[in-house]
Amino acid sequence: MFLKKFTTASAFAVLAATGAQACEITARVSIVGNEFPAIQTVGAEAAKCTGAEVKTNLTADHQKINLPGMQGNPAEYTSAIIANSSIVALMNEDVIRPLDDLVAKHGQGLNKTQLITIDGKIMAVAFMANAQHLVYRADVLEQIGVEPPKTYEELLEAAKMIREKGIMENPVGGAYAAGWNLAQEFNNMFLGMGGEFFKAGTAEPNVNSEAGVNALNMMKALSEYMNPDFLTHDSNATNAEFRAGNVALMNMWGSRAATLVTADGVPQEVVDGFAIAGPMTVNGGTTPASTLWWDGWTVAKNISDEEAESTFIAMMNGIRPELMQDEEIRTQAVWLIPGYEPTPAAVGVFEAANAGTIPYPMLPYMGLLHTALGNELADFMQGKESAEQALADVEAAYTAAAKEAGFLQ
């Protein structure tokens, strides 16, 4: 199963706003998803529907609970907000339903490029694009007399200068929390190094390679300029370090960067110095060390047709074009909603798309590799084993899981 090609032109098409979606529902709606501001907005707006109860469970642990919560009959959750990585697990387990009939009945205002079509069926509705890119303190870089880095090698040079001048002890931030986040940072760096996750045309792993070793060595070099507790820092903790004025350079999600300095209590110098740029390259390559993403929503299979229709109507209310007239909401994401006009906060994601950033692989076995990476790379980052051994462990763990799942013999 493969997703239709994610392109700059389709992802960032801007259409005129359409009329409001009616939002009267007749059956329960229960939504599970991540917790960042754009998704919180979608959930809150969906919950404004009347006629039946709408519940939301927005949490950083969404990927641990969305599949179990949709496997029951009836499913606990009637909709999961997912991305191009996490929809694969739901497809593999057959817990979400095709949306073609509901799109025909209630989705007339959708941009065609929002319709995520897999094997000829609409399986999700996308509402935003995302990518990780450089977030930095312009005032700090001016203080040391350097331009914003375009490569990770330049970032390391800037970090060294910042530390040597006594401005910050740990000027680099990164969502390196052991598990999903650490694996994603490897994915970014690996692609920037020119790596291929799998041997051509197969599900055989290909990360224990020169590109894999180089990616880990660069990550280790970056970690030398991070908070010593970097293996516990997810996006929330990394952003907190930036907001506190402890970090000057970091790779961060566009969906997080847009609202990074709007929180209460952020020092004025951090607010004034906050700046965004595109993703960096590495090791002389031209492919950004990042991945392109979309976020969207699905509808559960193991629920009644009445619940499915109510869920679709509520989720459509959560992404109605009128929301793009709200300045605060407009800055929360690079929206794929009709009526969205790009804001300055969107520059990093737009630059990622325009620079040829590779979309996160939509392969049914990529999730198994991502899990293996998250479980096996922390020992290397702590200096307990070599890069080669860590990557051998990754491939062994992945191969065992892929055989159990039937992807490998």
KEZA-663025 format. One record per residue (C-alpha): residue in one letter; x, y, z. Coordinates in Angstrom, 3 decimals. Example, Ala and Ser with C-alpha at 12.3 -4.5 7.8 and 13.67 -1.06 7.14 Angstrom:
2
res = A, x = 12.300, y = -4.500, z = 7.800
res = S, x = 13.670, y = -1.060, z = 7.140
This chain:
409
res = M, x = 0.000, y = 0.000, z = 0.000
res = F, x = 1.413, y = 3.343, z = -0.998
res = L, x = 0.312, y = 6.940, z = -0.512
res = K, x = -0.086, y = 9.199, z = -3.516
res = K, x = 2.937, y = 11.392, z = -4.097
res = F, x = 3.235, y = 14.341, z = -1.708
res = T, x = 4.270, y = 17.376, z = -3.747
res = T, x = 4.898, y = 21.037, z = -3.007
res = A, x = 2.299, y = 22.181, z = -5.497
res = S, x = -0.465, y = 19.976, z = -4.143
res = A, x = 0.363, y = 20.347, z = -0.465
res = F, x = 0.459, y = 24.115, z = -0.442
res = A, x = -2.331, y = 24.981, z = -2.858
res = V, x = -4.335, y = 27.926, z = -1.555
res = L, x = -8.025, y = 28.066, z = -2.406
res = A, x = -10.773, y = 30.572, z = -1.713
res = A, x = -12.792, y = 30.014, z = 1.447
res = T, x = -16.055, y = 28.133, z = 1.118
res = G, x = -19.230, y = 28.214, z = 3.141
res = A, x = -19.538, y = 27.022, z = 6.722
res = Q, x = -20.162, y = 23.364, z = 7.489
res = A, x = -23.381, y = 22.602, z = 9.316
res = C, x = -22.590, y = 20.859, z = 12.577
res = E, x = -25.523, y = 19.002, z = 14.018
res = I, x = -24.647, y = 15.428, z = 14.939
res = T, x = -26.753, y = 12.540, z = 16.150
res = A, x = -24.229, y = 10.066, z = 17.593
res = R, x = -21.159, y = 10.053, z = 19.815
res = V, x = -17.771, y = 11.272, z = 18.561
res = S, x = -14.510, y = 10.315, z = 20.280
res = I, x = -11.204, y = 11.715, z = 18.981
res = V, x = -7.642, y = 10.635, z = 19.796
res = G, x = -4.597, y = 12.559, z = 18.596
res = N, x = -1.419, y = 14.434, z = 19.417
res = E, x = -1.427, y = 17.486, z = 21.675
res = F, x = 0.219, y = 20.361, z = 19.783
res = P, x = -1.718, y = 23.613, z = 19.210
res = A, x = -3.026, y = 22.981, z = 15.689
res = I, x = -4.497, y = 19.625, z = 16.676
res = Q, x = -5.892, y = 21.110, z = 19.871
res = T, x = -7.710, y = 23.636, z = 17.695
res = V, x = -9.149, y = 20.935, z = 15.431
res = G, x = -10.342, y = 18.971, z = 18.453
res = A, x = -11.854, y = 22.004, z = 20.166
res = E, x = -13.719, y = 23.090, z = 17.033
res = A, x = -15.013, y = 19.571, z = 16.411
res = A, x = -16.317, y = 19.564, z = 19.993
res = K, x = -18.472, y = 22.615, z = 19.248
res = C, x = -20.937, y = 20.436, z = 17.358
res = T, x = -24.275, y = 19.964, z = 19.031
res = G, x = -26.746, y = 17.097, z = 19.315
res = A, x = -24.437, y = 14.468, z = 20.813
res = E, x = -21.298, y = 14.242, z = 22.942
res = V, x = -17.862, y = 14.917, z = 21.441
res = K, x = -14.874, y = 13.736, z = 23.480
res = T, x = -11.192, y = 14.366, z = 22.769
res = N, x = -8.094, y = 12.634, z = 24.115
res = L, x = -5.133, y = 14.648, z = 22.854
res = T, x = -1.869, y = 13.330, z = 24.251
res = A, x = 1.775, y = 12.754, z = 23.368
res = D, x = 1.030, y = 9.045, z = 23.863
res = H, x = -1.542, y = 8.984, z = 21.050
res = Q, x = 0.409, y = 6.477, z = 18.946
res = K, x = 0.404, y = 4.005, z = 21.832
res = I, x = -3.351, y = 4.130, z = 22.320
res = N, x = -4.974, y = 4.899, z = 18.961
res = L, x = -4.694, y = 1.371, z = 17.537
res = P, x = -5.844, y = -0.480, z = 20.684
res = G, x = -8.604, y = 2.106, z = 21.040
res = M, x = -9.898, y = 1.361, z = 17.530
res = Q, x = -9.607, y = -2.438, z = 17.602
res = G, x = -12.617, y = -3.034, z = 19.837
res = N, x = -16.113, y = -3.531, z = 18.482
res = P, x = -17.414, y = -0.943, z = 18.912
res = A, x = -14.204, y = 1.084, z = 18.790
res = E, x = -13.465, y = 3.375, z = 21.733
res = Y, x = -12.315, y = 6.132, z = 19.374
res = T, x = -14.362, y = 7.075, z = 16.340
res = S, x = -11.522, y = 9.146, z = 14.837
res = A, x = -7.746, y = 9.127, z = 15.110
res = I, x = -5.764, y = 12.198, z = 14.095
res = I, x = -2.697, y = 10.776, z = 12.395
res = A, x = 0.249, y = 11.611, z = 10.137
res = N, x = 1.772, y = 9.907, z = 7.116
res = S, x = 3.721, y = 7.639, z = 9.459
res = S, x = 1.003, y = 6.590, z = 11.871
res = I, x = -1.814, y = 5.899, z = 9.387
res = V, x = 0.100, y = 2.842, z = 8.183
res = A, x = -0.392, y = 0.915, z = 11.437
res = L, x = -4.136, y = 1.621, z = 11.322
res = M, x = -4.303, y = 0.486, z = 7.691
res = N, x = -2.326, y = -2.669, z = 8.404
res = E, x = -4.763, y = -3.645, z = 11.170
res = D, x = -7.864, y = -2.684, z = 9.135
res = V, x = -9.381, y = -0.417, z = 11.813
res = I, x = -10.254, y = 2.632, z = 9.676
res = R, x = -12.870, y = 2.892, z = 6.957
res = P, x = -12.823, y = 4.348, z = 3.430
res = L, x = -14.311, y = 7.840, z = 3.371
res = D, x = -15.435, y = 8.122, z = -0.252
res = D, x = -19.171, y = 8.086, z = 0.525
res = L, x = -18.806, y = 10.577, z = 3.396
res = V, x = -16.626, y = 12.880, z = 1.285
res = A, x = -19.257, y = 12.814, z = -1.460
res = K, x = -22.004, y = 13.669, z = 1.032
res = H, x = -20.289, y = 16.126, z = 3.384
res = G, x = -16.876, y = 17.022, z = 1.936
res = Q, x = -17.690, y = 19.321, z = -0.962
res = G, x = -15.514, y = 22.126, z = 0.452
res = L, x = -12.360, y = 20.018, z = 0.634
res = N, x = -9.382, y = 20.626, z = -1.601
res = K, x = -8.736, y = 17.477, z = -3.650
res = T, x = -5.158, y = 17.443, z = -2.383
res = Q, x = -6.490, y = 16.966, z = 1.159
res = L, x = -7.892, y = 13.564, z = 0.224
res = I, x = -5.345, y = 10.918, z = 1.193
res = T, x = -5.978, y = 8.109, z = -1.264
res = I, x = -4.513, y = 4.645, z = -0.704
res = D, x = -5.222, y = 1.782, z = -3.105
res = G, x = -7.844, y = 3.947, z = -4.801
res = K, x = -9.823, y = 4.688, z = -1.620
res = I, x = -9.921, y = 7.889, z = 0.441
res = M, x = -8.615, y = 6.830, z = 3.874
res = A, x = -7.918, y = 10.192, z = 5.546
res = V, x = -8.464, y = 13.928, z = 5.233
res = A, x = -5.276, y = 15.997, z = 5.587
res = F, x = -5.448, y = 19.424, z = 7.206
res = M, x = -1.827, y = 20.546, z = 7.648
res = A, x = 1.715, y = 20.051, z = 6.378
res = N, x = 4.728, y = 19.764, z = 8.637
res = A, x = 8.500, y = 19.403, z = 8.650
res = Q, x = 11.399, y = 19.916, z = 11.019
res = H, x = 13.683, y = 22.860, z = 10.312
res = L, x = 16.071, y = 25.332, z = 11.907
res = V, x = 14.840, y = 27.492, z = 14.760
res = Y, x = 17.414, y = 29.917, z = 16.164
res = R, x = 18.193, y = 33.025, z = 18.181
res = A, x = 19.121, y = 35.716, z = 15.680
res = D, x = 20.453, y = 37.963, z = 18.450
res = V, x = 22.866, y = 35.301, z = 19.680
res = L, x = 24.180, y = 34.609, z = 16.184
res = E, x = 24.676, y = 38.335, z = 15.661
res = Q, x = 26.606, y = 38.437, z = 18.934
res = I, x = 29.105, y = 35.873, z = 17.597
res = G, x = 29.079, y = 37.343, z = 14.099
res = V, x = 27.808, y = 34.371, z = 12.069
res = E, x = 24.970, y = 33.835, z = 9.633
res = P, x = 22.221, y = 31.278, z = 10.337
res = P, x = 23.697, y = 27.855, z = 9.573
res = K, x = 22.676, y = 26.107, z = 6.382
res = T, x = 24.495, y = 22.896, z = 7.282
res = Y, x = 24.871, y = 20.872, z = 10.451
res = E, x = 28.615, y = 21.392, z = 10.246
res = E, x = 28.049, y = 25.162, z = 10.400
res = L, x = 25.680, y = 24.654, z = 13.335
res = L, x = 28.414, y = 22.822, z = 15.252
res = E, x = 30.863, y = 25.650, z = 14.570
res = A, x = 28.345, y = 28.219, z = 15.836
res = A, x = 27.583, y = 26.116, z = 18.922
res = K, x = 31.293, y = 25.930, z = 19.754
res = M, x = 31.622, y = 29.708, z = 19.505
res = I, x = 28.563, y = 30.303, z = 21.687
res = R, x = 29.932, y = 28.019, z = 24.395
res = E, x = 33.474, y = 29.411, z = 24.201
res = K, x = 32.201, y = 32.967, z = 24.550
res = G, x = 30.262, y = 31.955, z = 27.663
res = I, x = 26.891, y = 32.910, z = 26.204
res = M, x = 25.297, y = 29.483, z = 26.697
res = E, x = 26.752, y = 26.224, z = 27.989
res = N, x = 24.433, y = 23.954, z = 25.978
res = P, x = 23.276, y = 26.039, z = 22.998
res = V, x = 21.882, y = 23.176, z = 20.872
res = G, x = 18.397, y = 21.740, z = 21.339
res = G, x = 16.891, y = 18.623, z = 19.840
res = A, x = 13.971, y = 16.281, z = 20.452
res = Y, x = 16.286, y = 13.357, z = 21.218
res = A, x = 14.110, y = 11.572, z = 23.773
res = A, x = 14.820, y = 7.837, z = 23.604
res = G, x = 12.106, y = 6.156, z = 21.543
res = W, x = 10.101, y = 7.718, z = 18.727
res = N, x = 11.818, y = 11.123, z = 18.863
res = L, x = 15.384, y = 9.796, z = 18.758
res = A, x = 14.466, y = 7.522, z = 15.862
res = Q, x = 12.972, y = 10.451, z = 13.950
res = E, x = 16.133, y = 12.525, z = 14.392
res = F, x = 18.089, y = 9.585, z = 12.975
res = N, x = 15.663, y = 9.345, z = 10.049
res = N, x = 16.241, y = 13.006, z = 9.243
res = M, x = 20.015, y = 12.772, z = 9.439
res = F, x = 20.134, y = 9.452, z = 7.568
res = L, x = 18.209, y = 10.887, z = 4.609
res = G, x = 20.459, y = 13.946, z = 4.645
res = M, x = 23.436, y = 11.586, z = 4.415
res = G, x = 21.910, y = 10.006, z = 1.307
res = G, x = 20.757, y = 6.840, z = 3.061
res = E, x = 18.105, y = 4.405, z = 1.838
res = F, x = 16.130, y = 2.724, z = 4.621
res = F, x = 15.564, y = -0.524, z = 2.728
res = K, x = 17.313, y = -2.460, z = -0.010
res = A, x = 15.728, y = -1.581, z = -3.330
res = G, x = 12.372, y = -3.227, z = -3.886
res = T, x = 12.444, y = -5.181, z = -0.625
res = A, x = 11.621, y = -4.926, z = 3.083
res = E, x = 15.239, y = -5.766, z = 3.971
res = P, x = 16.817, y = -3.104, z = 6.255
res = N, x = 19.677, y = -0.987, z = 4.953
res = V, x = 20.587, y = 1.312, z = 7.866
res = N, x = 23.789, y = -0.436, z = 8.958
res = S, x = 25.710, y = 1.435, z = 6.290
res = E, x = 28.147, y = 4.302, z = 5.831
res = A, x = 25.202, y = 6.722, z = 5.787
res = G, x = 23.870, y = 5.230, z = 9.029
res = V, x = 27.218, y = 5.450, z = 10.809
res = N, x = 27.739, y = 9.021, z = 9.601
res = A, x = 24.251, y = 9.991, z = 10.763
res = L, x = 24.863, y = 8.626, z = 14.262
res = N, x = 28.268, y = 10.291, z = 14.520
res = M, x = 26.755, y = 13.667, z = 13.626
res = M, x = 23.975, y = 13.150, z = 16.177
res = K, x = 26.556, y = 12.315, z = 18.833
res = A, x = 28.557, y = 15.458, z = 17.948
res = L, x = 25.406, y = 17.576, z = 18.282
res = S, x = 24.547, y = 15.990, z = 21.613
res = E, x = 27.842, y = 17.243, z = 23.061
res = Y, x = 26.291, y = 20.737, z = 22.939
res = M, x = 22.906, y = 19.687, z = 24.344
res = N, x = 21.526, y = 19.516, z = 27.867
res = P, x = 23.072, y = 16.383, z = 29.464
res = D, x = 19.531, y = 15.004, z = 29.863
res = F, x = 18.886, y = 15.189, z = 26.106
res = L, x = 17.669, y = 11.564, z = 25.960
res = T, x = 14.628, y = 12.642, z = 28.001
res = H, x = 13.807, y = 15.708, z = 25.898
res = D, x = 10.829, y = 15.433, z = 23.561
res = S, x = 9.513, y = 18.443, z = 21.631
res = N, x = 7.855, y = 19.875, z = 24.736
res = A, x = 11.042, y = 19.765, z = 26.811
res = T, x = 13.191, y = 21.046, z = 23.951
res = N, x = 10.859, y = 23.986, z = 23.420
res = A, x = 10.940, y = 24.705, z = 27.151
res = E, x = 14.741, y = 24.962, z = 26.963
res = F, x = 14.452, y = 27.436, z = 24.088
res = R, x = 11.789, y = 29.467, z = 25.878
res = A, x = 13.958, y = 29.630, z = 28.983
res = G, x = 16.805, y = 31.160, z = 26.974
res = N, x = 19.062, y = 28.110, z = 27.290
res = V, x = 19.125, y = 27.147, z = 23.589
res = A, x = 20.102, y = 29.127, z = 20.501
res = L, x = 19.973, y = 26.501, z = 17.740
res = M, x = 17.616, y = 23.580, z = 17.238
res = N, x = 15.818, y = 21.403, z = 14.721
res = M, x = 12.097, y = 21.787, z = 15.478
res = W, x = 8.711, y = 21.023, z = 13.950
res = G, x = 6.984, y = 23.802, z = 12.062
res = S, x = 3.823, y = 22.988, z = 14.002
res = R, x = 5.707, y = 23.757, z = 17.230
res = A, x = 7.834, y = 26.625, z = 15.990
res = A, x = 4.813, y = 28.710, z = 15.046
res = T, x = 3.741, y = 29.128, z = 18.677
res = L, x = 7.127, y = 28.755, z = 20.325
res = V, x = 7.430, y = 32.196, z = 21.910
res = T, x = 3.743, y = 32.940, z = 22.484
res = A, x = 3.667, y = 31.185, z = 25.858
res = D, x = 3.452, y = 33.218, z = 29.035
res = G, x = 6.703, y = 34.117, z = 30.738
res = V, x = 9.061, y = 33.865, z = 27.759
res = P, x = 11.859, y = 36.423, z = 28.281
res = Q, x = 11.656, y = 39.397, z = 25.923
res = E, x = 15.120, y = 38.762, z = 24.493
res = V, x = 13.984, y = 35.265, z = 23.467
res = V, x = 10.841, y = 36.674, z = 21.851
res = D, x = 12.795, y = 39.360, z = 20.014
res = G, x = 15.582, y = 37.014, z = 18.917
res = F, x = 13.341, y = 34.166, z = 17.733
res = A, x = 13.814, y = 33.293, z = 14.061
res = I, x = 12.989, y = 30.462, z = 11.648
res = A, x = 14.845, y = 29.121, z = 8.602
res = G, x = 14.649, y = 26.068, z = 6.378
res = P, x = 16.106, y = 22.654, z = 7.189
res = M, x = 19.857, y = 22.130, z = 7.099
res = T, x = 21.897, y = 19.777, z = 4.934
res = V, x = 24.803, y = 17.642, z = 6.123
res = N, x = 28.056, y = 16.066, z = 4.904
res = G, x = 28.115, y = 18.070, z = 1.676
res = G, x = 24.756, y = 16.730, z = 0.532
res = T, x = 21.976, y = 18.700, z = -1.116
res = T, x = 18.983, y = 16.788, z = 0.311
res = P, x = 17.765, y = 18.413, z = 3.538
res = A, x = 18.248, y = 16.371, z = 6.714
res = S, x = 14.508, y = 16.402, z = 7.390
res = T, x = 11.256, y = 14.778, z = 6.272
res = L, x = 7.977, y = 16.152, z = 4.917
res = W, x = 4.757, y = 15.233, z = 6.712
res = W, x = 1.031, y = 15.741, z = 6.568
res = D, x = -1.394, y = 15.482, z = 9.477
res = G, x = -4.992, y = 14.452, z = 8.991
res = W, x = -7.902, y = 12.516, z = 10.448
res = T, x = -9.503, y = 9.145, z = 9.921
res = V, x = -12.814, y = 7.485, z = 10.812
res = A, x = -12.953, y = 4.149, z = 12.639
res = K, x = -14.254, y = 1.016, z = 10.922
res = N, x = -15.743, y = -0.712, z = 13.984
res = I, x = -18.480, y = 1.836, z = 14.676
res = S, x = -22.009, y = 2.343, z = 13.396
res = D, x = -22.636, y = 4.246, z = 10.181
res = E, x = -24.436, y = 6.897, z = 12.249
res = E, x = -21.342, y = 7.358, z = 14.444
res = A, x = -19.131, y = 7.475, z = 11.354
res = E, x = -21.250, y = 10.180, z = 9.739
res = S, x = -21.370, y = 12.228, z = 12.955
res = T, x = -17.604, y = 11.891, z = 13.293
res = F, x = -17.018, y = 13.059, z = 9.736
res = I, x = -19.315, y = 16.062, z = 10.228
res = A, x = -17.615, y = 17.010, z = 13.500
res = M, x = -14.112, y = 16.684, z = 12.041
res = M, x = -15.139, y = 18.804, z = 9.068
res = N, x = -16.243, y = 21.463, z = 11.553
res = G, x = -12.792, y = 21.228, z = 13.110
res = I, x = -11.169, y = 22.221, z = 9.811
res = R, x = -13.756, y = 24.601, z = 8.351
res = P, x = -12.357, y = 27.454, z = 6.212
res = E, x = -13.758, y = 30.158, z = 8.509
res = L, x = -11.082, y = 29.258, z = 11.070
res = M, x = -8.476, y = 30.721, z = 8.732
res = Q, x = -9.869, y = 34.182, z = 9.506
res = D, x = -8.570, y = 33.837, z = 13.082
res = E, x = -5.020, y = 35.182, z = 13.220
res = E, x = -3.974, y = 33.019, z = 16.166
res = I, x = -5.232, y = 29.837, z = 14.525
res = R, x = -3.735, y = 30.792, z = 11.159
res = T, x = -0.245, y = 30.964, z = 12.675
res = Q, x = -0.473, y = 27.537, z = 14.351
res = A, x = 0.407, y = 25.518, z = 11.258
res = V, x = 0.924, y = 25.373, z = 7.526
res = W, x = -2.728, y = 24.565, z = 6.983
res = L, x = -4.008, y = 22.692, z = 3.936
res = I, x = -7.446, y = 24.154, z = 4.597
res = P, x = -9.108, y = 26.223, z = 1.848
res = G, x = -8.666, y = 29.910, z = 2.653
res = Y, x = -5.254, y = 29.562, z = 4.343
res = E, x = -2.774, y = 32.305, z = 3.518
res = P, x = 0.848, y = 31.626, z = 4.558
res = T, x = 2.190, y = 33.423, z = 7.604
res = P, x = 5.835, y = 34.259, z = 8.454
res = A, x = 5.866, y = 31.271, z = 10.818
res = A, x = 5.336, y = 28.961, z = 7.831
res = V, x = 8.644, y = 29.831, z = 6.158
res = G, x = 10.498, y = 26.789, z = 7.531
res = V, x = 7.985, y = 24.257, z = 6.227
res = F, x = 7.719, y = 26.019, z = 2.857
res = E, x = 11.502, y = 26.050, z = 2.515
res = A, x = 11.591, y = 22.373, z = 3.414
res = A, x = 9.166, y = 21.573, z = 0.615
res = N, x = 10.886, y = 23.797, z = -1.920
res = A, x = 14.322, y = 22.348, z = -1.104
res = G, x = 13.270, y = 18.834, z = -2.060
res = T, x = 12.860, y = 17.374, z = 1.417
res = I, x = 11.888, y = 13.694, z = 1.189
res = P, x = 8.444, y = 12.704, z = 2.557
res = Y, x = 8.462, y = 10.289, z = 5.480
res = P, x = 8.242, y = 6.814, z = 3.890
res = M, x = 4.708, y = 5.500, z = 3.532
res = L, x = 5.662, y = 1.835, z = 3.678
res = P, x = 3.763, y = -0.734, z = 5.764
res = Y, x = 6.975, y = -1.881, z = 7.473
res = M, x = 8.532, y = 1.545, z = 8.136
res = G, x = 6.871, y = 1.700, z = 11.543
res = L, x = 8.692, y = -1.466, z = 12.594
res = L, x = 12.026, y = 0.070, z = 11.616
res = H, x = 11.154, y = 3.316, z = 13.402
res = T, x = 10.388, y = 1.351, z = 16.578
res = A, x = 13.633, y = -0.617, z = 16.328
res = L, x = 15.629, y = 2.588, z = 15.901
res = G, x = 13.949, y = 4.155, z = 18.910
res = N, x = 14.697, y = 1.126, z = 21.069
res = E, x = 18.302, y = 0.520, z = 20.031
res = L, x = 20.071, y = 3.870, z = 19.475
res = A, x = 20.204, y = 5.195, z = 23.042
res = D, x = 23.138, y = 2.941, z = 23.964
res = F, x = 25.262, y = 4.510, z = 21.237
res = M, x = 24.243, y = 8.031, z = 22.255
res = Q, x = 25.349, y = 7.194, z = 25.822
res = G, x = 28.699, y = 5.871, z = 24.618
res = K, x = 27.933, y = 2.269, z = 25.561
res = E, x = 28.482, y = 0.767, z = 22.100
res = S, x = 29.721, y = 1.620, z = 18.619
res = A, x = 27.578, y = 3.035, z = 15.833
res = E, x = 28.033, y = -0.178, z = 13.875
res = Q, x = 26.865, y = -2.322, z = 16.804
res = A, x = 23.856, y = -0.098, z = 17.467
res = L, x = 22.795, y = -0.304, z = 13.825
res = A, x = 23.339, y = -4.064, z = 13.781
res = D, x = 21.041, y = -4.265, z = 16.807
res = V, x = 18.478, y = -2.138, z = 14.955
res = E, x = 18.527, y = -4.411, z = 11.920
res = A, x = 18.251, y = -7.536, z = 14.070
res = A, x = 15.289, y = -6.161, z = 16.026
res = Y, x = 13.576, y = -4.968, z = 12.850
res = T, x = 14.166, y = -8.256, z = 11.032
res = A, x = 12.603, y = -10.241, z = 13.862
res = A, x = 9.544, y = -7.963, z = 13.896
res = A, x = 9.249, y = -7.947, z = 10.089
res = K, x = 9.359, y = -11.746, z = 9.951
res = E, x = 6.681, y = -12.008, z = 12.619
res = A, x = 4.528, y = -9.558, z = 10.633
res = G, x = 5.097, y = -11.450, z = 7.383
res = F, x = 7.093, y = -8.745, z = 5.584
res = L, x = 10.241, y = -10.917, z = 5.504
res = Q, x = 10.665, y = -14.661, z = 5.108
